[in-house]
Amino acid sequence: MYQWQWKRFEELSLDELYEILRVRQEVFTVEQNCVYQDVDGLDRVAWHLLLQHEGSGGCTDIQGYLRIVYPGHKYSEPSIGRVMTTGAARGRGVGRLLMEKALAFLASEAPGLPIRISAQQYLKTFYAEFGFETVSEPYAEDGIAHIEMLTRS
């Protein structure tokens, strides 16, 4: 069984926080062979979207995740980041569902505000499908080419 959940930092259980950090490390550090500071102080000022799967024996694991950082903390606009799916969930449209849910959430929580992301450059076309436009030259972030993208209000 799959379950989507939105939670603020203070609503996360210790087990959920541990699992979030574990899968983010698995995807962003190990799979992408990228050493960087994932725990960046922004989790405390973010909404967290988790796609959880309850497996046999009642064990729950995260298969998709993103966070929305409140305006004024990373950028002046709200920001979607740490968008990821685990290997078990890839190829099933989970990334697209994550973005759709994030944009619907922001349409109700921050109507009319533009949204800024720092996207890995190779995902430019994916994010453009959701209305994001490139607003920066490519730059290296943790050894990976990124671009800033913005939706227009």
C-alpha positions, 0 to 999 in steps of 0.5 A: 500500500502506498501513502502520500504525506505532507509534514512540517519538520516538527511533525516528522517522527524520528523514524521518518526523519531517519528514513528521509536522511537515509534515502537522500544520502542513498540517492544524492550522495552514493548513487550520484557519487557526490560528496556534499552537505545534505543536512543544510539547516533548511529541513526545519523550515520546510514542508516534506512530501513523502511517498511511503510504501508499507511492505511485508511485516508492516515495515514502511519505506520512503520511495519518493520525496521532496521538500518545499522550503518556505519563502525567505530562507533559501530564496525570496520565493518558495523553493522545491528541492531534494526531489528524488525517487528511490531505485525501486520507484523509478520508471513509474512516474513518481517524479512527475507525481511528486512535482504535481503534488508540490505545485498543487500544494503551493497553489493553495498555500502560496497562491500567485507566488513564483517558485524557484528551483535549483535543478540539475541541468540534465533535468531542464526539460522535465521541469520545463514541462511544469512551467519552469523557465531557466533564469541563470547560466549553468553553474557547478553545485557539488560537482554537478551542473545546475541551473536556476529555474523559476515559474512566473506568477 
